[in-house]
Amino acid sequence: MITKNVDVAVIGGGPAGLAAAISAKKEGVANILIIERDEHLGGILNQCIHEGFGLEIYKEALTGPEYIQRFIDEVEELEIPVMLKSMVIDLNENRELLVSNENGLHLIKAKAVILTMGCRERTRGMIRIPGTRPSGIFKAGEAQHFINIANYMIGRRVVILGSGDIGLIMARRLVLEGAEVTCVVEILPYCSGLIRNRVQCLEDFDIPLLLKHTVVDIEGKERVESVIIAEVDDKGQIVEGTDRKIECDTLLLSVGLIPENELSKMAKIALDEATGGAVVNENFMTSCPGIFACGNVLLVHDIVDYVTMDAYLAGKNAALFAKGKLKEKSRIPMKPGQGIRFVVPQKIALEDVEVYMRVLEPGLDKKIVISDGEKLFKSKKFKIVAPPEMVKIKLNADEIADAKEITVKVE
């Protein structure tokens, strides 16, 4: 076994990992290592050939490959070492990583670790769709890889289950490649993707969006031949007598993303049930000292620019920890209240901090109220709030100076 000591180990070479490594290097840490299981850096952005990346950071619309190439170039310019085709198979609370690649096993001992493993898609089995098991059933990201990377067309008549952003983007992509997308079926009473994607990918291409519907059966022996869809009530239960058949050769699943936290569990890091990611403080440090988390492994973001912004902070703080310069502070809990699904970070010091949250349901003319239950710290009005759109609010130190606990709610 090969043993190596580093100051900062970054697990994952996607947008979060590259930005975190760059930030750590600029903070003055020289001995950094990026570990990536794929044969290329870039992560999921390599297959995201549509525009819309970089609007927040660069104030221009870039494709995924254009966006991530800027970070790959900077990693190379800064001469940050990278291990490609390398899988981290174990991580412990002492910041020791066991890595497997074609050269054997490597024990990496790090002063600080940054988790940037991203997220994975929910599968058919997770949502328990009954029916046969023919070919022609794909996860949306899987289909995106086949079309954009492997140059393989997945089908000609497609039904999409779920209105997440990847599903919406793939609806447009499939039409542009000559397929017929008969409809997008969504069990919720609202679209679960960004408004701009609903408009640009569905409405502009006259693709029907069927809200409060779901797939209740899949038919076909060798290949998908049809799906049965039905309406659901306000409790998500199937409405009897609303079944109808849609003939198709392909079913695309866009039914949610899950932060990839198997390594976090190995290191006994506390996880937040609502986000699926780690519990972190304002420095993006987890419950395990010296292990940081950012990007989609922490929570599923709506745009990659926010991933990058988080990663810059996580990388900077990991570098400070590695140098013994990250000060320990007393912290108070941040909790989601009425109408809020989650809030991150879950623990904050009494200083300037930006908090992220998602609402539970869409609404107009709402207020996000931040208080301790009695004393109001901050209130901000929003014309529109919706679950797919991340809400960001900056809290100043003087606004929360005497807080003991903070709750965020919608009014």
N, C-alpha and C positions, 0 to 999 in steps of 0.2 A: 504494500500500500504506500502511495506517495503522500507525504504530509507537507502542507504549505500553510504558512502564516500570512494573513493579510490584515490590513486595517479595516477595510470595508468590503464585505461581500454582498453583491447584488444578485438576487435570484430572479432571473427573467430579463430578457433583452428586448422587450417591447417598448412602447413610448414611456411608460413609467420608469422602467429600469434604466433606460439610457439617460433620461433627464436627471434621475437621482444620482447616477454615477458622475455625470458632468458636473452637477452641483457640488458633490462631495470633493471632486478634484479641484474645483475652483476655490473651495474652502481651505485648501492647503494640505489635503491628504493625498499622498503619492501612491500608496500601495492599495490599489482598488482592483477588484476582480468581478467581471460580469459573467454569470453562468447562464447559458441559454441552451435549451434542449433541441431546438431546431438547428438546421444547417446554416441559417441566415439570421442576422439581427432584424428587428423590425416588428416581430409579433404579428398580430392580426391586421395591422395597417398595410402590410404587403398585398393583401387581397382586396382592400377597400379602394377601388379605383375611381369611386365617385368623388365629387368635390364637396367641400363643406368643412374641411379641417383648417385650423389656423386662423379662424375669424377673430378670435379673442386675442391671441398672442401676436400674430403677424398682420392682422387687419387685412387679410386677403384669403380668398378661397383656394385651397390646395387640395389635391387628391391625397389619399392616404400615403402612397409611396413617395410623393413629393414632400409631404410633411415629415415623415420619418427619416428620409434621406438626409435632411438637415442635421438631425441628431446623430445619425450614423457617421456623417462627415466630421462632426465635432468630436465624437468619441475617438475617431482615428487621429484627428489633429492633436488631441490631448494625450494620445498614446496610452489609452486605458486598456489593459489586457482583457481579453475575452476568451472564454472557453465555450466553443460551439459544440453541438451534438453531445451535450453533457447533461445528464439528469441528476438533480439532487434527490436522493432517495431517503435521506434522513436528516433531521435537524433537531438539536436538543437545546435546552435552556442555557447551556454554556456557550452558545454560539459556535458550535461545531457542526460542520456540514459534511455529509458523506456523499460524494459525487461519483457517478459511474459514467465512463465513456469508453471509446475504443482502446484507450491506453491503460484501462484497468480502473481500480478504485482509488479515489483521492480523498484524503481527510483535510478539509479546509478549516483552519482555526481562525476566527475573525474577532476583532475587537468590537465591531458593529455589523449587523446584518440588516439588509433592506429587502423586504418581501414585496415582489412585484410580479407575481405569477399570473395575474389577470383573472379571467373568469371562464366558465364553460357553459354550454347550452343545456337546458333541460331536454330530456329525451321523451320519446313516446311512452316508455315504461313508467316514467315519473308521473305522467298525467293520466295514465291508465286508459288509453283509447282502446276499446274492444275491436274485434274484427280479425281478419286474416293477416298473414305476415308476408305480403308480396314485396317485390322490389318496387322502387319508385317513391319511397318515404325518406325524406331528407330533413335534417336540421337546416335552418336558414344559412348559418355560417358555413356549414359543410357544402351546401349548394353553391355558395359564393366562392369557395375555394375551387370547386370543380370547374366552374365557368371561367373565373378570372385568372386562375393559376394553371389548372390542368387543361384548359381549353376543351372541356367536355360539356355538352349540352345535356341537362338532366331530364328534360321532358318537353312535351308540346302543349299539353292542356293541364293547367295547374290550379289547385286550390291551396290557399295559404291559411293555416290556422294560427291565429295570434297576430296582433298588430304592433308588435315591438319594432323598433327602428330597423333592425336587420331585415325583418320580414317585409317592411314597406319598401326598403331600398331594393330588395330582391324582386319585388313585384314589378318595379320599373325596369330593372335589369333584364328580367325574363321577357318582358314585352319588347324591349329594344333588340333582343336576340331572336325575336320572331315567334315566341310562345304566346299562347292565350292564357291570361290569368282570369279565371272565371269570377273569382271573388276573394276577398280577405274576410275571414270569419273570426270574430272577437267575442269571447264570453262576457267581457265587461260591458257596462253601458257607455263606455267612452273609449276612444282610441288610446292605446298604451304607448304610442310613439310620439315623437316631437311633432308639433303642429306643422312645421315647415316640411317635414317628410310626408305627412299625410297629404298636404296640398300638392307638393311637387311630384310625389310618387304614385298617389292614387287618383286624386281629383283631376290632375292634368292629363291623366291617361284613361280617364273614365272607367276606373276599376272599382266595382262596388265594394263598400265596407259594410258588412252585416254585423251590427252590434247586438249583444245579448243573444248570440248564437254560438254553437259549438259543434264539433264533429262527434257523432255518437257511434259511428261504425265505419269500417273500411272494408271494401269488397274487392275481390280479385284473387287469382290463384298465383300465377307467375309474376304478373305485374298489376299494379293498382288499376282497377277498372272504373271505380266510382267511390264516392264517399257519401254517407248519409249525414246531413246536418239537421239540427233542430234548434228551436228557440229555448231560452232559459228564463226563469222568472227572477225576481229581485234577490232571491236567495241562491241563485245559481243552479236551481233544480230544473230538469228537463220538463218542458211544457208538453203534455200529452197531445198527440194529434198534429204536431207541427213538423214532423219528420218530412224531409224531401231529399231526393237523390240528385247528386250532381256527378255527371260523368267526367272522368279525368284520368290521366295516366300518372299523375304525380301529386303527392301531398307534401307541402313544405311546412315545417313546424317552427314557429317563432314564438315560443311559449315561455320565455324568460331566461335569465342568466343567473348563474350561481358563482360567487367568488370561490376561487380554487384554493381552499385552505387546509388541504391534507397535511402539509408541512407545519402549518400553524398549530394544528392539533397535536402533532408529534412533539412540538416544543412546549405543549401545555399552555398555549396562549389563550387568554379569555376571549371568547367570541360573542358578538352581539347577534341575538336571534333575529332581529329586524333587518339588519344589513347583510347578514351572512358572513361578515368580515370581522376583523379584530376590533376589540375595544382599544381606543387610542386616546392619548392626551393631545394637547395643542401642538406638540412637537412631532406628532405621528408615531410616537413610541408606544409599543404595545405593553401588555401587563408583564412581559418578560424584559427586564432591563437590557438595553442595547440592541433589541430587535425592533425594527421599524416597519411600518406597512403603508403603502400608498397605491393609488391607481385603483383598478377594478378588483383587485384582491381585497381591498379595504371596503369598497362599496361600488356598485355598478353606476358609473357616471353616465351622463347624457351626452357630453361632448369631450373629445380628447384633450382640448385645451385645459380643462379643469384637472384632468389627470396629470398633465405636465406641470401645472402650477403647484399641485400637492407634492409632486415628486421633487421639485426644486427644494421645497422646504424640508421634506424628509431627508434628502441627500445632505443638505447643509447641517441638519441636526445630528444625523448619523456621524458625520465627520467630526463635529464638536464632541460627541460622546467618545469617539475613538481617541481623540486627543485629550480626553479628561476635562473638557471645558464646558460641558453641558450641565448647567446648574440645576440642582434638585430644588423643586418648588412645592409648596402646599397647593393642593388642587381641590376643586369642588365639582360635584357631578352635574352634568347636563342631561335633562330627561325630556323625552317627547310627551306632550300632553294632548289635549283634545284636538283631533283632526290632523295630528302629525304622526307619520309612520316611523321616522327615525330622525335622530340628530347626531351629527359627527363634528368635532370630537365629543366623546362621551364624558371626558374629564378635562377641565381647563384651569389654568392658573389665572389669577386676577390681573390680567394684562390684556393688551390689544389682541384680539383673536377673530378669525373669520370662521363662522359655523355654517355647515351644510345641512339641509333638511329636505325631506319630501313630504308632501301632504297626502292624506289618505284618499281624497276625492276632489274632483274639479269644482271650482267655484268662482264667482264674480264678486268684485269689490270686497275683498277679504283683508283682514289685518293679521299679521303674524305678531303675536304678543309674547314678549320675553320677560319673565318675572320670577319671583320666588314664591308665588302664590298670593302674596299680599302686596309687596312693593313692586311697582312696574319699573323695569330697567330700560326697555326699549319697545316701541311699537312701530311697525312699518306697513303701509298700505300697498296692496297689489290689485291691479285691475282684474287680472286673471291669475289663478293658481291651478295647477294640474299635476297629477302624480308623475307624469313623465319628465316634467321640467324641474330641475334642481333649483332650490331656493338658497341663495347665499346672503348672509347678513353679517356685517362686521360689527363687533362689540368693542367699544373702547374701554380701557382700564377704569376710567373715572365713572363710567356708567354702571359697572358691576362691583364697585370698590368694596362694599360691605356684604356681598352675597355669600350665603352659606350653601345654597342649592339653587339651580336654575331650571325652570320649566319653560318649554316652548309650546305654544298652542295657537290654533286658528280661531279667529272670531269673525 
